[in-house]
């Protein structure tokens, strides 16, 4: 770098090294024989660096050009991987359409003799093409097997392309978007409804600290003023509860079960799991989409084929898998509620109430195979099958004994009474105790008067 200094003494070399920053200086020293065989070196080090630290790495000469300045760049945050794939998803689809359409036009434009030659070449190379296809299938299978994981609570084997850390970053962006969307509708922390939900979430978290996934999450509650009957929990522990859902639950036990279900989604990492499956299915669909546009003789037929392919993908892969995750969240959420000493028998009652609510409102319910959630009837049946195990788990957690009256029996009797009253068109008879709230008292008001199940 400095040929005119070749063979010059080290003191002369030190004079030629100029550094604008006063935080650095040139030190000339002779290294120990065991390190550098007695040779001398000049080292550019901070003035505050101790002499003993100079030999942690082999000494060398750091030379800076005249007028060099030290600058620091601003910290750049990496874009979460799931967000990148979400952005690239429509691009992949567009590229597949362009590629398939180009192949079709190229094939149509070929003379008949060229097409025949290409067919003969493909037949001669059929074994090589088959080997290439098998190799591609093997590589795909290896990629799938190397990304298999076990569900934290249930131990179920699943495909996980996106890591938990990647999806936590994506969840942070999602929570910011929701906070901006619902900012003006958020209830203050002093509101009784917010406090009721927060007490239940804290109670569930404290009673399930034996799960590492529960202890590692910082749960934060947000209650949104909206008639929407919905609640969800993001992977980073942000709980969003709509007041419409508070209107739908009858007591604190049902609220505990609903929050346990939503928290189970976060504990099990269902968001990352579903995104992983969707990512793999989308990659395979790109190949099929390109083939559709290459084979179909006209663009109109290709559009019909593309529409059919998208519908089949949803019906055969996305929606069944979503229903499977919902069923698993029901199972784990029931366990969380049982350990929190809730009356788990209220779980099936809640979904029967939701079924009646839909029927009375006249809402058209989709068949289960077209929905992302299990039907209310199947949900009730699955919960009742899991109920004995949940009740045993509750007994092992030093919970107080449950009332002898089963809320499921009470609900069935109340429905029977209502149906008889509707047939006779008489004034409704008083419902069985525990099935209706007192006159003039709404469900949220009753919730405010209740506390989470005590131990």
C-alpha beads as a LAMMPS data file, in Angstrom:
LAMMPS data file: protein, C-alpha beads

455 atoms
454 bonds

1 atom types
1 bond types

-500.0 500.0 xlo xhi
-500.0 500.0 ylo yhi
-500.0 500.0 zlo zhi

Masses

1 110.0

Atoms # bond

1 1 1 0.000 0.000 0.000
2 1 1 2.946 2.275 0.830
3 1 1 5.847 1.044 -1.333
4 1 1 8.001 4.042 -0.519
5 1 1 8.140 2.868 3.114
6 1 1 9.454 -0.587 2.285
7 1 1 12.411 -1.288 4.525
8 1 1 11.917 1.926 6.529
9 1 1 12.242 1.830 10.320
10 1 1 9.027 1.430 12.293
11 1 1 9.365 4.883 13.796
12 1 1 9.304 6.359 10.278
13 1 1 6.269 4.184 9.451
14 1 1 4.443 5.515 12.490
15 1 1 5.037 9.110 11.364
16 1 1 3.416 8.401 7.977
17 1 1 0.248 6.906 9.494
18 1 1 -2.222 9.758 9.968
19 1 1 -5.623 9.279 11.577
20 1 1 -8.049 12.165 11.979
21 1 1 -9.820 10.596 14.969
22 1 1 -8.064 11.352 18.270
23 1 1 -9.556 8.189 19.743
24 1 1 -6.833 6.110 18.015
25 1 1 -3.058 6.099 18.174
26 1 1 -0.165 4.100 16.679
27 1 1 1.813 2.016 19.115
28 1 1 5.142 0.480 18.067
29 1 1 6.232 -2.516 20.101
30 1 1 8.129 -5.762 19.852
31 1 1 5.935 -8.821 20.199
32 1 1 6.977 -11.769 22.365
33 1 1 9.130 -14.396 20.655
34 1 1 6.571 -17.168 21.158
35 1 1 3.986 -15.208 19.186
36 1 1 5.809 -13.432 16.379
37 1 1 9.328 -14.855 16.490
38 1 1 10.771 -11.544 17.638
39 1 1 9.397 -9.366 14.835
40 1 1 8.043 -5.885 15.465
41 1 1 4.665 -4.548 14.398
42 1 1 2.749 -1.289 14.471
43 1 1 -0.851 -1.559 15.658
44 1 1 -3.686 0.975 15.445
45 1 1 -5.646 0.644 18.703
46 1 1 -7.930 2.812 20.831
47 1 1 -6.090 4.960 23.341
48 1 1 -8.124 3.422 26.144
49 1 1 -7.261 -0.195 25.218
50 1 1 -5.080 -1.955 27.815
51 1 1 -1.672 -3.125 26.681
52 1 1 -2.491 -6.704 27.658
53 1 1 -5.339 -6.884 25.151
54 1 1 -3.126 -6.275 22.141
55 1 1 -2.119 -9.899 21.689
56 1 1 -5.541 -11.530 21.713
57 1 1 -5.284 -11.643 17.911
58 1 1 -2.135 -11.694 15.778
59 1 1 -0.757 -8.115 15.584
60 1 1 -1.035 -6.394 12.241
61 1 1 -0.768 -2.934 10.693
62 1 1 -4.044 -1.027 10.234
63 1 1 -3.486 1.855 7.854
64 1 1 -6.148 4.406 6.993
65 1 1 -5.997 6.677 3.960
66 1 1 -5.523 10.387 4.487
67 1 1 -8.736 12.122 5.472
68 1 1 -10.547 8.962 6.537
69 1 1 -13.522 9.450 8.833
70 1 1 -15.409 6.986 11.044
71 1 1 -19.155 6.851 10.461
72 1 1 -21.916 4.684 11.856
73 1 1 -24.962 3.635 9.857
74 1 1 -28.510 3.653 11.174
75 1 1 -29.897 0.359 12.462
76 1 1 -31.917 -1.402 9.765
77 1 1 -34.702 -3.740 10.917
78 1 1 -35.088 -6.932 8.920
79 1 1 -38.449 -7.583 7.277
80 1 1 -40.147 -10.637 8.833
81 1 1 -39.905 -13.684 6.577
82 1 1 -43.675 -14.420 6.601
83 1 1 -44.344 -10.873 5.419
84 1 1 -41.885 -11.304 2.547
85 1 1 -43.680 -14.449 1.384
86 1 1 -47.056 -12.746 1.648
87 1 1 -45.797 -9.998 -0.647
88 1 1 -44.212 -12.477 -3.066
89 1 1 -47.292 -14.719 -3.228
90 1 1 -49.147 -12.715 -5.935
91 1 1 -45.850 -12.228 -7.777
92 1 1 -45.313 -15.995 -7.885
93 1 1 -48.813 -16.522 -9.224
94 1 1 -48.337 -13.867 -11.911
95 1 1 -44.999 -15.335 -13.001
96 1 1 -46.569 -18.822 -13.224
97 1 1 -49.357 -17.470 -15.430
98 1 1 -46.886 -15.636 -17.689
99 1 1 -44.634 -18.691 -17.946
100 1 1 -47.464 -21.106 -18.722
101 1 1 -49.024 -18.776 -21.277
102 1 1 -45.651 -18.212 -22.967
103 1 1 -45.036 -21.955 -23.218
104 1 1 -48.453 -22.463 -24.774
105 1 1 -47.914 -19.702 -27.364
106 1 1 -44.454 -21.037 -28.173
107 1 1 -45.849 -24.554 -28.702
108 1 1 -48.723 -23.344 -30.908
109 1 1 -46.327 -21.333 -33.063
110 1 1 -44.098 -24.349 -33.757
111 1 1 -44.413 -26.135 -37.132
112 1 1 -45.809 -29.651 -37.084
113 1 1 -42.453 -31.254 -37.925
114 1 1 -40.757 -29.473 -34.994
115 1 1 -43.469 -30.652 -32.621
116 1 1 -42.985 -34.230 -33.823
117 1 1 -39.223 -33.975 -33.293
118 1 1 -39.726 -32.657 -29.773
119 1 1 -42.113 -35.506 -28.968
120 1 1 -39.581 -38.046 -30.244
121 1 1 -36.794 -36.415 -28.220
122 1 1 -38.940 -36.486 -25.058
123 1 1 -39.679 -40.182 -25.637
124 1 1 -35.982 -40.992 -26.060
125 1 1 -35.154 -39.055 -22.893
126 1 1 -38.083 -40.423 -20.896
127 1 1 -35.908 -42.261 -18.371
128 1 1 -33.737 -39.242 -17.719
129 1 1 -36.793 -37.065 -17.342
130 1 1 -38.271 -39.611 -14.948
131 1 1 -35.072 -39.642 -12.887
132 1 1 -35.102 -35.845 -12.754
133 1 1 -38.724 -35.858 -11.587
134 1 1 -37.958 -38.450 -8.906
135 1 1 -34.912 -36.437 -7.765
136 1 1 -37.065 -33.313 -7.483
137 1 1 -39.627 -35.265 -5.450
138 1 1 -36.890 -36.583 -3.151
139 1 1 -35.461 -33.112 -2.593
140 1 1 -38.941 -31.797 -1.795
141 1 1 -39.520 -34.658 0.648
142 1 1 -36.176 -33.985 2.346
143 1 1 -37.041 -30.318 2.721
144 1 1 -40.356 -31.269 4.288
145 1 1 -38.839 -33.831 6.686
146 1 1 -36.131 -31.418 7.817
147 1 1 -38.811 -28.886 8.807
148 1 1 -40.940 -31.238 10.889
149 1 1 -41.628 -30.182 14.452
150 1 1 -43.673 -31.283 17.458
151 1 1 -46.552 -29.318 18.907
152 1 1 -45.570 -28.024 22.390
153 1 1 -48.506 -29.462 24.372
154 1 1 -50.010 -32.263 22.314
155 1 1 -46.788 -33.589 20.757
156 1 1 -48.394 -33.763 17.323
157 1 1 -45.962 -33.848 14.396
158 1 1 -46.365 -30.830 12.140
159 1 1 -44.655 -28.925 9.358
160 1 1 -43.054 -25.660 10.464
161 1 1 -41.284 -23.627 7.802
162 1 1 -41.297 -20.325 9.669
163 1 1 -39.535 -20.172 13.019
164 1 1 -41.234 -18.843 16.137
165 1 1 -38.910 -15.830 16.148
166 1 1 -39.827 -14.969 12.543
167 1 1 -43.498 -15.113 13.327
168 1 1 -43.070 -13.085 16.538
169 1 1 -41.681 -10.258 14.409
170 1 1 -44.633 -10.576 12.060
171 1 1 -47.027 -10.627 15.041
172 1 1 -45.506 -7.367 16.293
173 1 1 -46.308 -5.698 12.973
174 1 1 -49.798 -7.212 12.991
175 1 1 -50.506 -5.982 16.509
176 1 1 -49.461 -2.456 15.529
177 1 1 -51.872 -2.569 12.606
178 1 1 -54.710 -3.733 14.864
179 1 1 -53.907 -1.040 17.411
180 1 1 -54.183 1.591 14.693
181 1 1 -57.405 0.055 13.352
182 1 1 -59.141 -0.276 16.734
183 1 1 -57.396 2.614 18.474
184 1 1 -60.497 4.775 18.902
185 1 1 -62.651 1.777 19.892
186 1 1 -60.399 0.522 22.694
187 1 1 -61.973 0.527 26.141
188 1 1 -59.863 2.196 28.858
189 1 1 -58.174 -0.017 31.430
190 1 1 -60.464 1.449 34.090
191 1 1 -63.518 -0.005 32.345
192 1 1 -65.066 -2.906 34.255
193 1 1 -65.258 -5.052 31.114
194 1 1 -61.566 -4.615 30.439
195 1 1 -60.728 -5.484 34.031
196 1 1 -62.906 -8.605 33.913
197 1 1 -61.151 -9.928 30.820
198 1 1 -57.751 -9.034 32.252
199 1 1 -58.495 -10.904 35.493
200 1 1 -59.449 -14.045 33.586
201 1 1 -56.328 -13.891 31.366
202 1 1 -54.069 -13.418 34.390
203 1 1 -55.799 -16.281 36.190
204 1 1 -55.359 -18.612 33.209
205 1 1 -51.697 -17.659 32.882
206 1 1 -50.936 -18.154 36.575
207 1 1 -52.660 -21.537 36.755
208 1 1 -50.750 -22.829 33.694
209 1 1 -47.231 -21.646 34.473
210 1 1 -46.061 -25.265 34.291
211 1 1 -46.149 -24.826 30.496
212 1 1 -42.945 -23.074 29.329
213 1 1 -44.814 -21.523 26.416
214 1 1 -47.240 -19.878 28.846
215 1 1 -44.502 -18.497 31.098
216 1 1 -42.565 -17.017 28.174
217 1 1 -45.447 -14.887 26.882
218 1 1 -46.264 -11.367 28.092
219 1 1 -50.062 -11.311 27.919
220 1 1 -51.680 -7.939 27.165
221 1 1 -55.451 -7.382 27.015
222 1 1 -57.313 -5.054 24.627
223 1 1 -61.109 -4.855 24.690
224 1 1 -62.705 -3.396 21.563
225 1 1 -66.135 -1.761 21.556
226 1 1 -67.817 -3.625 18.703
227 1 1 -70.866 -5.815 18.142
228 1 1 -68.689 -8.420 16.432
229 1 1 -68.853 -11.776 18.222
230 1 1 -65.161 -12.477 18.074
231 1 1 -61.960 -12.742 20.080
232 1 1 -58.411 -13.630 19.081
233 1 1 -54.908 -13.755 20.523
234 1 1 -51.784 -12.969 18.502
235 1 1 -48.650 -15.149 18.868
236 1 1 -46.948 -12.426 20.937
237 1 1 -49.680 -12.520 23.601
238 1 1 -51.823 -9.576 22.495
239 1 1 -55.410 -10.453 23.465
240 1 1 -58.197 -8.749 21.513
241 1 1 -61.702 -9.216 22.922
242 1 1 -64.760 -7.645 21.293
243 1 1 -67.678 -6.549 23.445
244 1 1 -69.966 -8.544 21.153
245 1 1 -68.315 -11.706 22.491
246 1 1 -68.870 -10.514 26.060
247 1 1 -72.565 -10.208 25.206
248 1 1 -72.573 -13.823 23.953
249 1 1 -71.115 -15.491 27.061
250 1 1 -73.402 -16.244 29.984
251 1 1 -70.937 -16.432 32.872
252 1 1 -67.308 -16.285 33.897
253 1 1 -66.808 -19.990 33.168
254 1 1 -67.722 -19.582 29.506
255 1 1 -65.457 -16.538 29.255
256 1 1 -62.595 -18.575 30.744
257 1 1 -63.138 -21.334 28.194
258 1 1 -63.227 -18.892 25.247
259 1 1 -60.038 -17.158 26.378
260 1 1 -58.394 -20.525 27.023
261 1 1 -59.220 -21.547 23.451
262 1 1 -57.730 -18.377 21.991
263 1 1 -54.641 -18.500 24.210
264 1 1 -54.142 -22.115 23.142
265 1 1 -53.788 -20.926 19.545
266 1 1 -50.885 -18.703 20.639
267 1 1 -49.242 -21.357 22.834
268 1 1 -49.371 -23.984 20.084
269 1 1 -48.044 -21.614 17.406
270 1 1 -50.981 -22.270 15.109
271 1 1 -50.445 -19.045 13.151
272 1 1 -46.922 -20.064 12.109
273 1 1 -48.057 -23.632 11.421
274 1 1 -50.941 -22.590 9.198
275 1 1 -48.742 -20.090 7.357
276 1 1 -46.142 -22.833 6.806
277 1 1 -48.668 -25.184 5.254
278 1 1 -50.099 -22.383 3.131
279 1 1 -46.592 -21.514 1.938
280 1 1 -45.817 -25.097 0.855
281 1 1 -49.221 -25.528 -0.801
282 1 1 -48.762 -22.228 -2.644
283 1 1 -45.378 -23.316 -3.989
284 1 1 -46.860 -26.564 -5.284
285 1 1 -49.858 -24.692 -6.675
286 1 1 -47.542 -22.455 -8.682
287 1 1 -46.330 -25.490 -10.636
288 1 1 -49.902 -26.658 -11.211
289 1 1 -50.983 -23.143 -12.217
290 1 1 -48.219 -22.890 -14.819
291 1 1 -49.270 -26.285 -16.194
292 1 1 -52.920 -25.179 -16.425
293 1 1 -52.029 -22.087 -18.444
294 1 1 -49.689 -24.113 -20.655
295 1 1 -52.161 -26.919 -21.422
296 1 1 -55.448 -25.035 -21.774
297 1 1 -55.909 -23.946 -25.431
298 1 1 -57.541 -20.595 -24.563
299 1 1 -57.162 -17.988 -21.830
300 1 1 -60.826 -18.306 -20.855
301 1 1 -60.422 -22.026 -20.180
302 1 1 -57.207 -21.347 -18.291
303 1 1 -59.060 -18.867 -16.040
304 1 1 -61.732 -21.475 -15.324
305 1 1 -59.032 -24.040 -14.535
306 1 1 -57.264 -21.565 -12.253
307 1 1 -60.510 -20.824 -10.390
308 1 1 -61.206 -24.545 -9.963
309 1 1 -57.654 -25.151 -8.749
310 1 1 -57.927 -22.424 -6.104
311 1 1 -61.280 -23.726 -4.847
312 1 1 -60.025 -27.309 -4.669
313 1 1 -56.921 -26.182 -2.776
314 1 1 -59.063 -24.449 -0.166
315 1 1 -61.527 -27.314 0.193
316 1 1 -58.919 -30.110 0.218
317 1 1 -56.032 -28.510 2.162
318 1 1 -56.532 -25.087 3.754
319 1 1 -59.979 -25.439 5.330
320 1 1 -59.595 -29.017 6.645
321 1 1 -56.264 -28.062 8.211
322 1 1 -57.819 -24.963 9.773
323 1 1 -60.601 -27.096 11.262
324 1 1 -57.970 -29.472 12.627
325 1 1 -56.170 -26.598 14.380
326 1 1 -59.460 -25.314 15.797
327 1 1 -60.235 -28.755 17.229
328 1 1 -56.772 -28.917 18.805
329 1 1 -57.249 -25.441 20.312
330 1 1 -60.575 -26.625 21.756
331 1 1 -58.824 -29.578 23.364
332 1 1 -55.900 -27.623 24.827
333 1 1 -58.107 -24.668 25.770
334 1 1 -60.347 -27.041 27.733
335 1 1 -57.272 -28.259 29.620
336 1 1 -56.170 -24.696 30.368
337 1 1 -59.637 -23.849 31.698
338 1 1 -59.729 -27.049 33.774
339 1 1 -56.433 -26.170 35.457
340 1 1 -57.869 -22.698 36.082
341 1 1 -60.746 -24.378 38.020
342 1 1 -63.460 -23.314 35.574
343 1 1 -66.581 -25.395 35.151
344 1 1 -65.478 -27.041 31.906
345 1 1 -68.983 -28.421 31.350
346 1 1 -69.933 -24.900 30.246
347 1 1 -67.859 -25.362 27.057
348 1 1 -70.427 -27.420 25.196
349 1 1 -73.208 -25.175 26.543
350 1 1 -71.562 -22.127 24.978
351 1 1 -71.431 -23.683 21.511
352 1 1 -75.032 -24.814 21.790
353 1 1 -75.909 -21.224 22.634
354 1 1 -74.010 -20.048 19.560
355 1 1 -75.915 -22.526 17.395
356 1 1 -79.253 -21.278 18.721
357 1 1 -78.140 -17.697 18.257
358 1 1 -77.391 -18.296 14.585
359 1 1 -80.716 -20.027 14.049
360 1 1 -82.699 -17.245 15.756
361 1 1 -80.852 -14.533 13.823
362 1 1 -81.596 -16.263 10.520
363 1 1 -77.928 -16.390 9.522
364 1 1 -77.173 -18.982 6.867
365 1 1 -74.647 -21.458 8.236
366 1 1 -72.169 -23.007 5.825
367 1 1 -71.620 -26.759 5.667
368 1 1 -68.610 -27.819 7.702
369 1 1 -66.580 -28.844 4.628
370 1 1 -66.820 -25.253 3.359
371 1 1 -65.913 -23.623 6.684
372 1 1 -62.617 -22.968 8.450
373 1 1 -64.208 -23.966 11.787
374 1 1 -65.955 -27.153 12.902
375 1 1 -69.735 -27.029 12.991
376 1 1 -71.309 -26.255 16.357
377 1 1 -72.779 -29.760 16.632
378 1 1 -69.454 -31.485 15.962
379 1 1 -67.736 -29.087 18.325
380 1 1 -70.154 -29.952 21.119
381 1 1 -69.737 -33.667 20.443
382 1 1 -65.917 -33.420 20.525
383 1 1 -65.937 -31.399 23.748
384 1 1 -68.289 -33.864 25.432
385 1 1 -65.943 -36.724 24.478
386 1 1 -63.033 -34.851 26.084
387 1 1 -65.037 -33.815 29.149
388 1 1 -64.217 -36.818 31.438
389 1 1 -60.489 -36.243 31.006
390 1 1 -60.886 -32.501 31.608
391 1 1 -62.875 -33.147 34.790
392 1 1 -60.181 -35.533 36.047
393 1 1 -57.517 -32.922 35.316
394 1 1 -59.541 -30.331 37.226
395 1 1 -59.733 -32.607 40.278
396 1 1 -55.942 -33.046 40.324
397 1 1 -55.443 -29.258 40.466
398 1 1 -56.901 -28.792 43.973
399 1 1 -60.007 -27.058 42.619
400 1 1 -63.226 -26.719 44.646
401 1 1 -65.929 -29.277 43.833
402 1 1 -68.348 -28.472 41.031
403 1 1 -72.068 -27.975 41.629
404 1 1 -74.095 -31.136 41.359
405 1 1 -76.278 -29.513 38.690
406 1 1 -74.766 -30.056 35.273
407 1 1 -75.149 -26.887 33.133
408 1 1 -75.602 -29.065 30.056
409 1 1 -78.698 -30.683 31.585
410 1 1 -79.992 -27.289 32.693
411 1 1 -79.570 -25.897 29.193
412 1 1 -81.370 -28.849 27.593
413 1 1 -84.312 -28.446 29.969
414 1 1 -84.477 -24.716 29.308
415 1 1 -84.530 -25.263 25.536
416 1 1 -87.302 -27.809 25.960
417 1 1 -89.353 -25.319 28.002
418 1 1 -88.849 -22.592 25.404
419 1 1 -89.947 -24.905 22.597
420 1 1 -93.083 -25.901 24.467
421 1 1 -93.913 -22.248 25.126
422 1 1 -93.420 -21.448 21.450
423 1 1 -95.797 -24.220 20.440
424 1 1 -98.521 -23.218 22.864
425 1 1 -97.896 -19.486 22.266
426 1 1 -98.224 -18.786 25.946
427 1 1 -96.173 -16.539 28.144
428 1 1 -92.768 -18.095 28.714
429 1 1 -92.450 -19.958 31.971
430 1 1 -89.603 -19.161 34.337
431 1 1 -86.497 -20.995 33.198
432 1 1 -84.675 -23.502 35.306
433 1 1 -82.336 -21.873 37.805
434 1 1 -79.028 -20.879 36.299
435 1 1 -80.135 -20.688 32.679
436 1 1 -81.245 -17.053 32.548
437 1 1 -79.950 -13.853 33.951
438 1 1 -82.215 -11.730 36.196
439 1 1 -84.517 -9.306 34.418
440 1 1 -82.772 -6.112 33.366
441 1 1 -79.276 -7.546 33.839
442 1 1 -77.116 -7.946 30.704
443 1 1 -74.420 -10.572 30.259
444 1 1 -71.452 -8.163 30.614
445 1 1 -72.976 -6.691 33.786
446 1 1 -73.268 -10.186 35.247
447 1 1 -69.648 -10.884 34.296
448 1 1 -68.445 -7.801 36.119
449 1 1 -70.000 -9.147 39.321
450 1 1 -68.163 -12.474 38.997
451 1 1 -64.565 -13.370 39.679
452 1 1 -62.414 -16.025 38.035
453 1 1 -62.913 -19.509 39.532
454 1 1 -61.049 -19.691 42.823
455 1 1 -58.824 -22.512 43.932

Bonds

1 1 1 2
2 1 2 3
3 1 3 4
4 1 4 5
5 1 5 6
6 1 6 7
7 1 7 8
8 1 8 9
9 1 9 10
10 1 10 11
11 1 11 12
12 1 12 13
13 1 13 14
14 1 14 15
15 1 15 16
16 1 16 17
17 1 17 18
18 1 18 19
19 1 19 20
20 1 20 21
21 1 21 22
22 1 22 23
23 1 23 24
24 1 24 25
25 1 25 26
26 1 26 27
27 1 27 28
28 1 28 29
29 1 29 30
30 1 30 31
31 1 31 32
32 1 32 33
33 1 33 34
34 1 34 35
35 1 35 36
36 1 36 37
37 1 37 38
38 1 38 39
39 1 39 40
40 1 40 41
41 1 41 42
42 1 42 43
43 1 43 44
44 1 44 45
45 1 45 46
46 1 46 47
47 1 47 48
48 1 48 49
49 1 49 50
50 1 50 51
51 1 51 52
52 1 52 53
53 1 53 54
54 1 54 55
55 1 55 56
56 1 56 57
57 1 57 58
58 1 58 59
59 1 59 60
60 1 60 61
61 1 61 62
62 1 62 63
63 1 63 64
64 1 64 65
65 1 65 66
66 1 66 67
67 1 67 68
68 1 68 69
69 1 69 70
70 1 70 71
71 1 71 72
72 1 72 73
73 1 73 74
74 1 74 75
75 1 75 76
76 1 76 77
77 1 77 78
78 1 78 79
79 1 79 80
80 1 80 81
81 1 81 82
82 1 82 83
83 1 83 84
84 1 84 85
85 1 85 86
86 1 86 87
87 1 87 88
88 1 88 89
89 1 89 90
90 1 90 91
91 1 91 92
92 1 92 93
93 1 93 94
94 1 94 95
95 1 95 96
96 1 96 97
97 1 97 98
98 1 98 99
99 1 99 100
100 1 100 101
101 1 101 102
102 1 102 103
103 1 103 104
104 1 104 105
105 1 105 106
106 1 106 107
107 1 107 108
108 1 108 109
109 1 109 110
110 1 110 111
111 1 111 112
112 1 112 113
113 1 113 114
114 1 114 115
115 1 115 116
116 1 116 117
117 1 117 118
118 1 118 119
119 1 119 120
120 1 120 121
121 1 121 122
122 1 122 123
123 1 123 124
124 1 124 125
125 1 125 126
126 1 126 127
127 1 127 128
128 1 128 129
129 1 129 130
130 1 130 131
131 1 131 132
132 1 132 133
133 1 133 134
134 1 134 135
135 1 135 136
136 1 136 137
137 1 137 138
138 1 138 139
139 1 139 140
140 1 140 141
141 1 141 142
142 1 142 143
143 1 143 144
144 1 144 145
145 1 145 146
146 1 146 147
147 1 147 148
148 1 148 149
149 1 149 150
150 1 150 151
151 1 151 152
152 1 152 153
153 1 153 154
154 1 154 155
155 1 155 156
156 1 156 157
157 1 157 158
158 1 158 159
159 1 159 160
160 1 160 161
161 1 161 162
162 1 162 163
163 1 163 164
164 1 164 165
165 1 165 166
166 1 166 167
167 1 167 168
168 1 168 169
169 1 169 170
170 1 170 171
171 1 171 172
172 1 172 173
173 1 173 174
174 1 174 175
175 1 175 176
176 1 176 177
177 1 177 178
178 1 178 179
179 1 179 180
180 1 180 181
181 1 181 182
182 1 182 183
183 1 183 184
184 1 184 185
185 1 185 186
186 1 186 187
187 1 187 188
188 1 188 189
189 1 189 190
190 1 190 191
191 1 191 192
192 1 192 193
193 1 193 194
194 1 194 195
195 1 195 196
196 1 196 197
197 1 197 198
198 1 198 199
199 1 199 200
200 1 200 201
201 1 201 202
202 1 202 203
203 1 203 204
204 1 204 205
205 1 205 206
206 1 206 207
207 1 207 208
208 1 208 209
209 1 209 210
210 1 210 211
211 1 211 212
212 1 212 213
213 1 213 214
214 1 214 215
215 1 215 216
216 1 216 217
217 1 217 218
218 1 218 219
219 1 219 220
220 1 220 221
221 1 221 222
222 1 222 223
223 1 223 224
224 1 224 225
225 1 225 226
226 1 226 227
227 1 227 228
228 1 228 229
229 1 229 230
230 1 230 231
231 1 231 232
232 1 232 233
233 1 233 234
234 1 234 235
235 1 235 236
236 1 236 237
237 1 237 238
238 1 238 239
239 1 239 240
240 1 240 241
241 1 241 242
242 1 242 243
243 1 243 244
244 1 244 245
245 1 245 246
246 1 246 247
247 1 247 248
248 1 248 249
249 1 249 250
250 1 250 251
251 1 251 252
252 1 252 253
253 1 253 254
254 1 254 255
255 1 255 256
256 1 256 257
257 1 257 258
258 1 258 259
259 1 259 260
260 1 260 261
261 1 261 262
262 1 262 263
263 1 263 264
264 1 264 265
265 1 265 266
266 1 266 267
267 1 267 268
268 1 268 269
269 1 269 270
270 1 270 271
271 1 271 272
272 1 272 273
273 1 273 274
274 1 274 275
275 1 275 276
276 1 276 277
277 1 277 278
278 1 278 279
279 1 279 280
280 1 280 281
281 1 281 282
282 1 282 283
283 1 283 284
284 1 284 285
285 1 285 286
286 1 286 287
287 1 287 288
288 1 288 289
289 1 289 290
290 1 290 291
291 1 291 292
292 1 292 293
293 1 293 294
294 1 294 295
295 1 295 296
296 1 296 297
297 1 297 298
298 1 298 299
299 1 299 300
300 1 300 301
301 1 301 302
302 1 302 303
303 1 303 304
304 1 304 305
305 1 305 306
306 1 306 307
307 1 307 308
308 1 308 309
309 1 309 310
310 1 310 311
311 1 311 312
312 1 312 313
313 1 313 314
314 1 314 315
315 1 315 316
316 1 316 317
317 1 317 318
318 1 318 319
319 1 319 320
320 1 320 321
321 1 321 322
322 1 322 323
323 1 323 324
324 1 324 325
325 1 325 326
326 1 326 327
327 1 327 328
328 1 328 329
329 1 329 330
330 1 330 331
331 1 331 332
332 1 332 333
333 1 333 334
334 1 334 335
335 1 335 336
336 1 336 337
337 1 337 338
338 1 338 339
339 1 339 340
340 1 340 341
341 1 341 342
342 1 342 343
343 1 343 344
344 1 344 345
345 1 345 346
346 1 346 347
347 1 347 348
348 1 348 349
349 1 349 350
350 1 350 351
351 1 351 352
352 1 352 353
353 1 353 354
354 1 354 355
355 1 355 356
356 1 356 357
357 1 357 358
358 1 358 359
359 1 359 360
360 1 360 361
361 1 361 362
362 1 362 363
363 1 363 364
364 1 364 365
365 1 365 366
366 1 366 367
367 1 367 368
368 1 368 369
369 1 369 370
370 1 370 371
371 1 371 372
372 1 372 373
373 1 373 374
374 1 374 375
375 1 375 376
376 1 376 377
377 1 377 378
378 1 378 379
379 1 379 380
380 1 380 381
381 1 381 382
382 1 382 383
383 1 383 384
384 1 384 385
385 1 385 386
386 1 386 387
387 1 387 388
388 1 388 389
389 1 389 390
390 1 390 391
391 1 391 392
392 1 392 393
393 1 393 394
394 1 394 395
395 1 395 396
396 1 396 397
397 1 397 398
398 1 398 399
399 1 399 400
400 1 400 401
401 1 401 402
402 1 402 403
403 1 403 404
404 1 404 405
405 1 405 406
406 1 406 407
407 1 407 408
408 1 408 409
409 1 409 410
410 1 410 411
411 1 411 412
412 1 412 413
413 1 413 414
414 1 414 415
415 1 415 416
416 1 416 417
417 1 417 418
418 1 418 419
419 1 419 420
420 1 420 421
421 1 421 422
422 1 422 423
423 1 423 424
424 1 424 425
425 1 425 426
426 1 426 427
427 1 427 428
428 1 428 429
429 1 429 430
430 1 430 431
431 1 431 432
432 1 432 433
433 1 433 434
434 1 434 435
435 1 435 436
436 1 436 437
437 1 437 438
438 1 438 439
439 1 439 440
440 1 440 441
441 1 441 442
442 1 442 443
443 1 443 444
444 1 444 445
445 1 445 446
446 1 446 447
447 1 447 448
448 1 448 449
449 1 449 450
450 1 450 451
451 1 451 452
452 1 452 453
453 1 453 454
454 1 454 455
